[in-house]
Amino acid sequence: MKRARQSVLLVLLVAGVLVPGAVAAQAASLGGVAGSQLGADGVVIASCTTAGVSVSYTNTYSAVQARFNTTSVAFSGLGAGCDGATLTVTLADGSGGVLASGSAVVEFGSANVAYGQADSRRVQHVAVVVAM
């Protein structure tokens, strides 16, 4: 009986060491999030489409500003599962500063998000969120 208790205690002790280590290893694998930092990371949770999505940008020239501006982003091929969802697009510069942001409702697998005028030369990052 004493040996059985010792074996159970040994198993519990090993589990008490291994389980927290495994949890810490999973948290460390989030990429953008480190243990002592506040942060976030992007992860794909679910998709309303499995097809390839086409993206096109509309850039127009402003003679007054002497530059091209990104004025809209069009998405197609989203699939019927995305219809009715709100698609939000944010254009950002190299440091993550928001240049423009807009939203549109997906209809017939397509959405066109229009902006004011985001300087095309400064657009380096695009973030897209589809909310059902």
N, C-alpha and C positions, 0 to 999 in steps of 0.2 A: 504494500500500500504506500509505503514511504517513497519507493522508486517511482511509482505512478505520479505522485504529487511533484516530485522533483522534475520529472519529464514535462508535466503540464506547466510548471513554473518556468522551465527553460524555454518552452515554446512561446509562452506569453512574453518573456523577456526579449526573445529574438524578434517577435512580431512588433513589440513596442519600439524597437530600434529601426526595423526595416520600413514599417508603414509610414512614419513621419518623413523618412528619407525619400521614399517614393513620391509622396505628395509634394515635397520641396522640389524634387527633380521635375515634376510635371509643371509646377508654377514657373520654374526657371526656363522652361522651353517655350514660353510665350513670345520670345523674340524681342519685342519692343518694351517689355516690362522687366525690370530688374528688382531684386529683393528690397533694396533700400530706397527705391525711387518711385515717384508717382508717375504713372504713364498709362498708355493704352496700346492695344495692338489690334490689327484688323484680322478678323476670322470670318470665313464664309460659313453661315449657319444653315441656310436653306436657299433654294432657288425656285423661282417661278417659271424658269425655262431651262432647258438643257441644250438648246440650239446656240450656235454662234451668234453674237450680237454685233451688228454693224454700227459704227459710230462715224459721223461726219461733222466737221466744224464749218461754220460760216464765218469768214473773215472779210471785213469791208475796209476800204481805205478811207481815212479821214484826211482831207486836204488841210483842214484847220489845225489838226493835231500832227500832221505830217507822219502818220503811222497807220499800220493795220490794227484793227480791233476785232477781237473774237466777239461776235454778237449773238451766236446761238450754237447749240450742239444738238444734233438729231440722232436718235437711236431707232433702229429698226431690227426686226427679227427677234423681238422679245418673246413672242409666243402668246397664245391666248391665256395661259395661266397668269400672266402679268397684267392683263386688262383690268383697269380700275385701280391699280396701284399708283402711288405717287412716287415719281422719280425725281430725286433732288441731286443736282450737280453743283459742285463747288470748284472753281478754278483758283489755283493758288500759285504764288511765285516760289522761287527757290528756297526761301526761308519759311515757307508755310503760310505767309500772309495772304489772306483772302482777297482776291481781285474782283470776283463776282460770284454770285450764287443765285440759283433759280430752281423752280420746280415746275413739273407738268404731270398731268395724269396720262397714264398709258392707255391708249385706245387702239384696238386692232393690231396690237403688237408693236406699236410705234409711239414715240414721244419726241417733242421738239421743245427744248428748254431755251428760252430767249433771255438775253442779258441786255444791260445797257451797253457799255463799251469797256471791255477789258483789253488792255494793251497786249496784243498777241505775242510780242517779243518777251514779255515777262511771264507768260503762262508756262509753268514747268510741271505742275502737279494737277491732276484731276481726281476728285473724289466723287463717287456715285453711290447713292443709297436708293434702294427700291423698297418702299414701305407698303405692305399690304394692308 
